[in-house]
Structures are given as structure tokens and as C-alpha cells.
Amino acid sequence: MFPCDFAWGAATAAYQIEGGWQADGKGPSIWDTFCHEGGRVCEEQTGDVSCNSYELWEKDLACIRRLGLTHYRLSLSWARLLPDGTTEHVSQKGVQYYNKVIEDLLSCDVSPMVTLYHFDLPQSLQNRGGWKAAAMATIFDSYARFCFQTFGDRVKLWITINEPYVCAKLGHEDGIHAPGLKEPGTAAYLVGHNMLRAHAMAWHSYDSLYRPTQGGVVSLAINSDWLEPLHPDCADDIAASRRCFAFTLGWFAWPLFVTGDYPETMRAAIDTQSRKLGYNGEPRLPTFSKHEPPVFGTADFFALNYYTSRKVKAGLECRQGMSMKSDRDAEEVLDPEWSICGVAWLAVVPCGLRKLLKYIKDTFHDPVVYITENGFSQVGPLVMEDAQRAEFYKDTIQEVEKAIGEDGVNVRGYFAWSLLDNFEWADGFSSRFGLFHVDFSDVGRKRTIYRSGLEYAKVISKYKAMYSKP
Ligand code: BGC
């Protein structure tokens, strides 16, 4: 049974839906640059217009109301608010836009959950070294303070950074996300480190300067698959799946919730590999300075993005060269029983979410949890009667209910990804995650609810009705 104040939500991110990439003085972000360079995104698509939510916000609001959401998770475009990334220049038009969004939500009784950073660094900050630069932490802190100061009287749920793992790995190791750097085995660790420092500084700013009057909560959204050994009795597979957890979920959750430092397994694996390679430079996994605000304890809740599961096996990978993959030294495989939805990486495993929630409860001291993203994509011929996705949401929500009722996990909210079909990063518009279809060939970007959206709306209204009964 879900608690009566459970957050029923859906999520989006600024670059994926807003468009208006140059509107009203907005500065360019690394995703604008990355898409415009060409050769990076499916069919050279860009987020220049996307769902055009910058101009069509009222249409999004109508979708939110149609679903009956109690919460809506959106992200702020840093470069729309601060075109060069610094608080020296504030765009009042940007401030007005988000003020309107927030006020419209509140007037419809929908609580905003606001993400400060969802992959779209202002390009001017990338030009100063981006997330690899240590200075980024204090620059982010100034931006965060600006947002708390400007919107915090009305926003009570904050996410500082969305998925540092994805920013670090896909953007700086694999080069398939902006800023497109391929520096295997080094840059991602540095980026992850600076993101944790930035998050911690912003959390401390909120805690001391804003929480006393604003009373909200702040966290960082961590993505994780559910991982389990391919052969549950094989010691090597068990160790490999522990290592995989350490290199994904643990990388960020361990410092925040357990020790203030990276998982020992992760550091040991990287150090071993460095020695093997005869690497003598600075430790690739940085250490936290005692002179900076501590990272430990800087998450007021656990913000989890869960999409899929993997089985893990050991020993087959050759540990050659410098890369995160050889540091991790474990191979992830799919269970042939799992069906795949649209994109190849997304095996449909709703029960993995329940297992992961239990793992989080046991490992990270029973935190309050919000599932800040979870979804299912459609690729190929368009199906408005998307029964498979409707089924997926029903099954997943049941698993969350069991996690709460049977495992005692303190889950307070669930946000479907995504409200709308949108710009799915390197996959462009080919992969559709929306509860609403968006017609990208229509100037008005018509939104039409999918069957899965109707079903999600029914679930929400069922629970709302239960609570309103005398
Ligand atoms: C991201 C979203 C993305 C979704 C589906 C998450 O990694 O936060 O921006 O669209 O997954 O790929």
C-alpha cells in the first residue's frame, strides 16, 4: 500500500524538451555544441526545437493535469538562467520562464522537483575546462545558491546533479555524450569527483543558508541497474558483481551515505590496474580533501534512476590498457529470458527494481527513497496502443508496492520517465519514452496521450480515491 502522501510523478529535462536554444539570450550549452558539430547524434538531430516546451509550456501543463500527477520533475537550463554560466549575468527572461512553470504547477496542486543540472553545461564553462576543472565545484555552488535564492521559496525538492555516472562515463570516457571526450581511465574519475564536490558544496549552502527558512530537501540522482552474479554460487561472479556495483551505484552512493569516500573495492581495483600498467601519475581516483565541506551526509534522500538489470560474470575480459572497463574487470550480460524494449540496453526487468530498493535499504542505512526516473522506450513503428509499456508500468508499480509493504523500504515517490517523447540524447528522436506522443513534424508539436499514459493516470486516480474515502 502506498502512503497517502506518495509522490506520483513524471520527469523531463530541459535540453530534451525545451527547444528555444537561443531564445531570449540563452547561452549555448555543451549539448548545443555537440549536436551542431554533426556526426554525433542519430540522423544529425538536435534539441534546437524538440517539444518546444519553452514556447508551449501550457501544453505540458495540460499533460501533467491529464495524468493527475501530484509531482513533476523538471530541470533548469543553466545557460538559460546564466548565459555564460556565472552569476555575473542573469537572464531575467530565463528567470521569468521558470517562475511561470513553477507557479503554474503550484496553482494546479502539483509539487515541482527541480534538477539543477541534467547534462547541459554552459559552453562557456566547458571552455574553462568543464567538469574536469576543480574550479567547477565552486562555480556550480554559486549557480545552485542563485537557484535556491530565486526559486526556493516555492521549490522544496531539489536534485543537484542528474546521473553523474552518465555525465562522467558517456561524456568523458566513451565520448558518446557531450562534451564528447574520449579519455579512458582518467577523465571520468575526475569528473565524477568534481561533481561530488560540487554537489556537497551546494548541499552545505542549502543546509546553512536556505533550509532554515525554506525547509526543503536536496539530493543527487544516482542511476543504477540491478546487478546479480550470473552464477549465484560462483565466488568470482559474486566478486565481479560487487565490483560492478562499486563502479556504478557505489561510486556516488558510498561517499554520500556510507564513508565519505569511494568504495574500497573500487579504489583497490583501480590501484591494482595502475600498478599493472606501470602508471606513475596522480592517483586516477582522486581523494577528498579534508579542507573542503565533507561529502558524507549530503543527501537528504536517495534519488534513484532505475531502468534495467544485468547479470555479471568474471574473468573473461582481458585487462589491457587504461579504461574504466579494464579497471572494473567484469562482464555484464543479459538474461535471455528478459524481453528488450526498443533500445538494445533496456531489458525489461521490473522485479530488479524491488531487489535494488531492498539492497539500497540494507546498504545505505534505510534512507527515504524517491524513484526519480524509470521508463520504457519505443523504437520503430509508432504504436499509440502501447500495451507492452502499459504492462511494464503496472508491473513496476506493483514491485514498488511490494518493496514498501513487504520489504519495508521507505519509498516516497515514483517518477515515470518521461512525460513526453523527447530528444533522447545520442538516439535523437528515434527512441520514444513519453507517456504522451509528440508529433515532431507538427509546428504545434501536438501531444497525444498513449495507452500507457491512460493506464498510469488510472493508477494514480485509484490511489488518490482510496485516500479521499472517509
Ligand atoms: C537520463 C534521461 C534519459 C533516460 C533514458 C537517463 O539516463 O537521465 O535523460 O532520457 O535515462 O535514456
Residues whose N, C-alpha, C, O or C-beta is under 5 A from the ligand:
A	BS01	BGC	A13
